């Protein structure tokens, strides 16, 4: 009897496993970095026509090499490669932070439409905490978060970062993500390239005050999450 029960269980398990949908396809992704003009655009200050042509060349190359996903960096340093009421236009587009492409167009919407035409998924890549790429060389616009809310940031080496221990920081990043997914038909939000931070010898990252101030909240959240996992 036990043998027949075991065979029956195995039979139904096999049916259940077959019923699980297989992945749509293998993900083969290419990253398009905008920070410091690594990949796109090739340099700041190009006309909108040339920017668009360069993006098409990259997408066609991705398709040629049988990629199916593009990870496009649209927020390298608390800025935007798309029109935003929250953060300024990226300096990597026109060479000056806060300046829109000329002639005007929306680089993100353009890239989304170009990806869809080629059957490519598009993941938008955000750097959540990096705010100023190089404090010695970058000139931030008047509406950049570091000017509007300087108390949210810490400087470490030549870079400026959001202090992730602050609730205001998390709220700001959340609002940026929410704005993107409400307005654009993207396939995923991608956090990568944190650089939080490369350690500088003999120098601690200056976030200790926030850590101590909100430690109790962090412990409480950890217990809540842990309790939920236990229940599951």
N, C-alpha and C positions, 0 to 999 in steps of 0.2 A: 504493500500500500504506500509506504513512504517513497518508494522508487517512482510510483506513478504520480504522486503529488509533486515530487521534485521535477519530473519531466514536464508536468503541466505548467509549473511556475516558469521554467526555462522557456517554454513555448510562448507564453504570454509576454515575457520579458523581451523575447526576440521581436515580437510584433510591435511592442512599444518602442523599441530602439529604431525599428524601420520607419515608424511614424514620425520620428523627430526630423524636422526639416534640416537638410544639409545647408551649410553656408551658401549664400548666393554665388560666391566666387572667392578665390584667393585674393587677399588684398596685396596689391603691388603699388607702393606709393613712392612719389617723388616730392621732395621738399623744395619750395621756392622761397628763399630767404630775401627779405627786403632790407634788413638792418645793414648799414654800411654799404648798401648797394652790392651785396654779395652776388645775388642772382638777377634780381629785377627791382627797379629798372637798372640798366647797366651803369648809369650815372645820374645824378640829380640834374634837373633843369631841362630834360628832354621834352619835346612837344608831346601832346597827347597822342598824336598819330604815331610817333616813333615808340612811345611806351606801349601802345596797343600792339604794334607790330612785333615788338620784342616778346610780349606775353604770348602771342599766337605762335611764335617760333618755339618757345619753351613747351607749350601745350602740344604742338605737333610732334616735337621730339619725344615727349612723354608717351604719346600714342604710338609713335614709331617703335619705341622700345617696349611696347606692350605693357605699359603701366595702366592702372585703372583708377588711381586716386592721386589727387594733387593736394598737398598740404601747403597752403598759401599764407605766409606771414603778413598779417594785416595790422598788428599792433606791436611793434618792436620795442617801444619805450614810452608807454602811456600816451601814444599818439595814434593816428588812424590813417589807413590807406583807403578810406571811404568817408563820405560826408557824415559827420557826427556832431551832435549838439553837446556831447559830454567831453570829448577830447579833440585837440587840434589836428589838422592835417600833418602828416609825417614830413620831417625834413628831408627824408630820402627820396621824396618825389620831386620837389622843386628846388631843393637846396636851402629853403627857408621854412622853418616850422610855421604852420598856420596858413600857408599859401596853397590854394587849390590848383589842380592841374589846369593847364592852359593850352588849347581851349578846354573848357570845363567838361569833365565826364566823371563817372563813378567807377574807379578801377575795380572795386570788388564786384559790382553788378556786371561789369564787362567780362570779368574773369569767370563768374558763375555761368553766364550765358555761353561763353566760349567752351567751357568744360562740358556743359550739357550737350552741346552740338557734337562733341567728340565722344560722348558716352563715358566721361570721366566724373567720378565723384569728387566733390570739393570739400575739404576740411579746412576751416579757418584756424590759423595758428596765432595764439596770443601769448605774449610774455606777461604774466600776471603782475610781477612786482618790480621789474626794472622801469625806472622813470626817466632817468637821464643817462644816456649812453656814455658821455664823456663830459664831465663838468668843466673841463678846461677848454673845450672846443665847441660844445653845443650851446646854441642860443635858443632858449625856450620862449615860446610866445606868451602873450599876456594872459591867455585863457588856459594855459597849461596847468594841470592840477598842482604842480610844485609851487606855482605862484598863488593859486587860489587857496590852497590848504597846506602851507609849508610844514605845519605841525604833524602831518601824516608821514613825513619822509625822514630818512636817515642818509647820511653821506658816508661812503666807505671807499677809500681810495679815490679814484676819479669818476666814480659812478654814484648815482643817487637812486635809492630804492624806496618803494612803499614799505612801511613798517607793517608786516603781516599780522603782528599781534594786536593791532588796533581794529576794533569793530568797524570804524569808518572806512578803513582800507578794504575790508572784505565786502562791505556794502557797495563801495565804488566799483570794484571789479565785477561784482554781481550785476550791477546796473549796466555796465558795458556789455556783458555777455547777453543779458536780457534784451537790450536794444538791438543787438545783431540778429538774434534768432527771431525777433518779432518782424524785422524788416527784410531779411534775406533768406532765400531758399538754400541754405547750406546743409550739408550732410552730417557734419560733426563740428564740435568745438574742440580744439586741440591746444593743450597747455604744454609747452616744450621750451627748452633753451632758457631755463630759469636763471642761471648764473646768480644764484643767491647764497653767497657770492663766492668767487674764488678767494681763498683765505690769504690775507696779507700778514706776513710774519710779524709777530709781536703786537698785532692790533686786533682787538676783539670787535665784532660787529655790534654797533651801539643800539641794541634792542632790549637790553636787560630790564629797563624800566617798564616797558609794555609787558614783558614776560611776567614780572612780579605783580603788576597791577591786575592782570587778567588770568593769573594762574588758577584761581578758584573756579572761574568760569570754564576754563579748559578741563579741569579735573571733573567738574560736574557733567560736561558734555561727554567726556570719555566714559564715565560711568553709565550715562544714558545709552550711549551707543553700545557699550559692552553688554548692558542688560538686554537690549534688543537682540543682539547676536545670540545671547544665551537662550532667549525665548524661541528664536528660529531653530 
